[in-house]
Amino acid sequence: MIGALHAVRAESPEIEGEELPAELMEVTGLGREQISTALRYHANHSAEIDQLVRADHEATEREERLWQAEQGLLKRHSA
């Protein structure tokens, strides 16, 4: 949900107030109470959550680079 929050803010920074939870509900498929709970939790633990999101993003990028390198090796050997 926090990834969706960052994505919505990046794509549509003008969305705020009650429009933001409504947009998050549409993007995530979660209900209003779930969105509200996640936002309150994030407000109280933002540093920890942001660190986890960054670590996940870095791991995803690293795995993508490794996969691309692997694909390059496979192409060279199969040609």
Contacts in CASP RR format, 6 or more apart in sequence:
PFRMAT RR
TARGET T0000
AUTHOR 0000-0000-0000
METHOD contacts of the structure
MODEL  1
MIGALHAVRAESPEIEGEELPAELMEVTGLGREQISTALRYHANHSAEID
QLVRADHEATEREERLWQAEQGLLKRHSA
1 24 0 8 1.000
1 28 0 8 1.000
1 30 0 8 1.000
1 34 0 8 1.000
1 35 0 8 1.000
1 38 0 8 1.000
2 38 0 8 1.000
2 42 0 8 1.000
2 49 0 8 1.000
2 50 0 8 1.000
2 53 0 8 1.000
3 53 0 8 1.000
4 24 0 8 1.000
4 27 0 8 1.000
4 28 0 8 1.000
5 20 0 8 1.000
5 24 0 8 1.000
5 39 0 8 1.000
5 42 0 8 1.000
6 53 0 8 1.000
7 27 0 8 1.000
8 15 0 8 1.000
8 20 0 8 1.000
8 23 0 8 1.000
8 24 0 8 1.000
8 27 0 8 1.000
9 15 0 8 1.000
12 23 0 8 1.000
15 23 0 8 1.000
21 32 0 8 1.000
21 35 0 8 1.000
21 36 0 8 1.000
21 39 0 8 1.000
24 30 0 8 1.000
24 35 0 8 1.000
25 31 0 8 1.000
25 32 0 8 1.000
25 35 0 8 1.000
28 35 0 8 1.000
30 38 0 8 1.000
41 49 0 8 1.000
42 49 0 8 1.000
END
